[in-house]
Amino acid sequence: MKKQMLPQGTKRLIVSLALSGTLFSASSNAVPFDTCPSKAYLFQSNPVQVYGVNLVTGSTSLLQSDTGMNVNINGVGFDFDNRYIYGYDTSNKRIVRLGSDFQAEVVNTSGLPTDHTFYVGDVYESVYYLYRTGKGLFTIDISPLASDSSAVLPVNRVTTRAVVSLTDFAFHPSDGKLYGVDNGSGALYSFNASTGQETYIGDTGETGTFGAGYFDVDGYYYVSRNQDGQIYRIDLSPGNAANIAAGIVPAVKFADGPNSNQNDGARCANAPVIDEDSNIDFGDAPESYSTKLADNGPRHELDGSTWLGSGEPDGEQDGRYNNLADDEVGNDDENGVGFVTAVEPGLDSIVRVNASTTGYLSAWIDWNQDGDFADAGEQIFTDESLSAGNNDLVFTADINALVGTTWSRFRFSQQTGLDYFGGSTSGEVEDHALTVTGDGITVRYYPNATGYATVAFEDNWPYTTDYDMNDVVVRYRVTEILKNDQVVKSKIDGYLGAVGASYHNGFAIRLKGVNRDDIDSATTRQIQNGETLASSGLELISNEAIIIITNDTSTFKVDGCDFHRTLSSCAQQEDVQLNFTVHVNYNSGTTTGLMSMPYDPFIFATDNTYHGDGFTEPGRKWEVHLPNYEPTEQFDADMFAGLGVDVSNSNTGVYFKTAQNLPWALLINDEWEWPLEYIDLVVAYPQFATYAESSGENAQNWFESQYATPGKCYVP
């Protein structure tokens, strides 16, 4: 936006004001804000008090009760260029500004109307905009204050047209327009900053006095209603352009803020709404359950006393919609909820909830497995009062609940009235998968209902070379649902723990004893990183039932890191890059000879990639399985012709082992810590040699962390 030119005669006016003794001098000691803060600022009451508002959770804190002036300040806006807040002193009809200490100082102006006050204002590109219904839109170029804090700033009337009833407006950070909600109708308007012309956008669906409005850097518009303090969010982000053009701009309740009067809001619109040092806990169910902040997912501001489980949760930047929850990053804080009994349609069940203190619990279960908690009957607890410690709560499963795996959400807070989405000023949210069983239905798990097993591979087969056993590491668990003792569904979920390989390897799981035609391809599906894939991963070139998780684990290495989560020095590797859930449904009436859990996890060479001397881009012909697990039909049996140190022999049922019983793959029924890059397995776990040489008879607990060599294993 171009800066306003001083009108002719301004110089003479300034001289006249100075000679008459009415020229104010703004303090040159005012300290601007250090940064563009994420916090929103709420000015209210007379004398004015300044509050900080966390738009994500709705929590408020009093920042300044004495601005140095016994006045009301309204129409506030944040100047991003020089980092001051500008406002209108309604008591004395003058302009003021405040720095980081929220001490108000007078700004000299000329031509400021004296026949009315202003309650609506904002700052954009060093121009302060003021609006009054029936009076017009006014601008003040505040850029001269950057070099002269005593400069006199002319007030320019852009237009006398001002027909929308506003109590605040705010500038969009990217399109340069002002936006405000009409108090009477709840209609959203945009305003051309150059002409003041208003444009009707659409109905927000909410009415009231919206005394404070704020934008964030992504283009979301937040408005706070005076009567009840509720904070609503309107999606005006660039990605929502089609809905905006169609007038679909609902105001969605976002958080519960403070009741207000004589108020206005200011915020640096170029800042995100969450600080880097977030103290907010988010959910972690799949995407469809409203988990991310963009979807108005559940979030709780950590208050230091209210949480679920054994310890306080850690702060997060956003929700993590995957089967990992958030335990793989930060603290293991998803341990406050456990289902004590089976969950069966129409029957009573018990869930044990561990609370740090007294508070209120609300919870939901997706009975119809449609990917949300919005259906009737899906809220199982509403503001249930909890005491500190374990609370055994009884609920009745919906009589029409579908059998199978679904999701639950538990929210614990000092607040009541929480929904499955939205912000809270205290507590924690935990999302948990659970399995609904029915008549003749039983469930079994590997290694258990909540833990993971670890499968680790060395990809130099048929040679051992560095033998660090971290070339591909996957943690996974299996849930089987049986009806009349026949497996009708398998659920496999897990994540890629590490990629310490230079070669390119795929990872798959064979359901040995099951043919591909035994699988119900219409309902079998695979979810990765919260999104359902177009293909379930069922390998079409094989008659056996083989689920491909990824054709190339190397694609999940982080830029700048040669390996993934095998080097302590590459901090970027801390985040898991691939998590997966596979729902395998068997055709009705199929009698399978499905092998026992954990099935047959294996790696294979990625097509068209080099995989060591002696192999010419072998692709699916090259595989590594657990010891004594035979390869799939895609394997080239000629590779068992005495290559390297492998002693596989199909006649004796020996596969993928050396003469010293060293395998190329390990399965450990625990969340094992694998060796660092280039650290031999025997160096990291000295007792493994004894275990292998004794064919597993001795040192059976060799893999426990207490037997690891300090500093030789990767610890997330």
C-alpha positions, 0 to 999 in steps of 0.5 A: 500500500502506498503511504499517504501524502501530507496534504497541502498546508500541513506544515503551517498547521503543525507550527500553529499547534506548537505555538499554541502549546497543544502539541503532545510529545510521544515518549521516545523511550517506548520499547517496541515488541521484540518479535511478532508475537503469537498471542492475541491482545484484548483491551477492555474496561475503563480504565483499560486493562490489557489481557493476553489471549491464547486463541488456540485454547481460550485461556487469558492472562492479565498483562497490564492493569495500569497503562499509565492513563486512566482511560478506555482504549479501543480500536487497537491494531498491531503495527508489524513494521515497527511492532507497536500497538496503536489505539484510540483513547475514547475518553479524550478522543486521541490516538495512543500507542503502546509498546511491550510494557503496555504503557500508553503514550499520546500520538500527535495528529491533525484533523482527527474528528471530535464529534464522535469516537472510534471503536473499530481499528487496525494497522496495515503496512504502517497505516492506522485505519479507523471506522465508525458506522455512519461516519466513515473510514479514516486513515493515519500514516504512522510511518513518520513516527519511526524517525520522529516520535513527535511527528504530527500525523494527518487524519484522512477520511477515505469515505463517508460511507460506513453502513455495516454495524461493526465493533471491530475489523482486522486485516487479512495478512495476505490479500490486503482487505479488511474483514468484519462481522455485522453485529446484527445479522452475523454477515461477514463483509470485506472492505476495500482499504483504498475506497472503504467499499464493503462487499458481502461475503456470506452468513457466518451463522452467529450473531452478537457483538463481536468486539475483538477480531484477529487474523493468523498467518494462515488466513484464519479469522478469529472473532470473540463475542462479548456476551459469552466470550466464545471465540469463533474461527472463520476459514478465510485461508487461500486454500478455502477460496472456492467456499469463500467465493460461494459464500460458505463462511461459517463461524465455527466455535473454536474456544471459550474466552472471557466475557468482555465489555468496552473491548477490542483486540489486536494481534500480529497477523503474520504470526502462527497461533502456536508458539515453537515452545508449545504447552498444548496437548493435541489428539492423535486419532486418524485425520477424519476424527478432527485431530489437527488444529486446521480441523479444530481438533481437540487441544488442552493447554497444560496447566501443570496439575491436570492430566491423564496417566502417570505423568504430565504430557508434553507440548506439541505443535499440532495433532499427530493423526496416526496409530503411533499417538504421540509417544514416539516424540517427547514423553510417553504420555498416552497411558491414562486410559485402559479398557478393563473388559471386552467391549461388546454391542449392548453390554456393559463394559469397564474402562479405567481412567487414571487422573492426576487430580479431580476434574471432569471427563468427557469421552466418545467412541465411534460405534459405527466406524464412520470416522467421526464422533458426531453420531448420536450415542457416541458420547459415552461420558459427559462431564463425568467427575473424576477423583485423583487416581484410578477411576473404574467407569462403566458404560454401555456399548451401542447395541448397533456397534459394528464389530471390529477396530474403531477409535475413542477419544477421552478429554479430561479438564477443569472445564465442563461442556467440552466437545470432541473438538475445540480448545480447553484451558487445562487437562489432556486429550487421549485418543485410543484404538479399541476393538468391539467384539460380538457373539462368537467373537474373540480377539487376540493380539501380538505381542499384546493389545498396546505394545509393539514387536520389533523386526530388524533386518541386515540387508547384506545377505548372503554376507554379514559385513557390518552386521549392525542389524538396523538396515530396516527396522519396523515396529508392529503389532497384530490384532486378530478377530475370530468368529467361532475360532476362525480368523475373520479379520487381521489388523496390522499396525506399526511404523518404520523405526529405522533405515540404516541401509545404503541399498534400497529395500522394500518391506512386506508381510506375508500371510502364509497359508492364505491365498490372495483370492481369500482376501476381501479386496473390497474392504481390505485397506491400508492407511499410511500417515493418516491417509487411506491409500488407493491400493491396499498393498495386496501384491497382485503378482503373487498367488500368496497373500502378501501385503506390501507396506513400501517398495522402498524404505529409503524414500523415508530418509530425511533430507540431509541425513544419509540414514534414518534414525540410526545416527544420534548426530542427525537430529532431524531423524527423530520424527517417524516418517512412516506409520501404517495400519492394514485392515485385512478382511477375509472372504466370508466362509473362507477356511484359511490355514493362516500361520500364527501371529506375527505372520511373516515380515520380510524385506526385498530389493527395490526394483531397478536398484543395485543390491550388491556384487553378484546381483543385477538389480534383482528386485523381488527375486531377492528377499530376507526373512526371519530365520527358518522362514522360507522365501515367497514364490517370487524369490529366486531359489538359485540364490541359495547356491552357496553364496556368501556365508548363508547355509540355507537348505530347503531339504532341512528347512534351514533358511537365512542363517549362517553356520554359526546360527547368525540370522539376517533378521530378528524378531523381538517381542518388545520395543527393542533399541537397535544398534547405531550405524556401523555398530556390530550387533554383538558389540551392542549386545554382547550376549547375542553371540551366546544366544545364537551359538546355543540356538536360543537355549542360553541368554534368552534375554540378551536384547533387554536394554540392561544388557546393551553396551552403553552408547552403542544403541539408538535411543529416540 
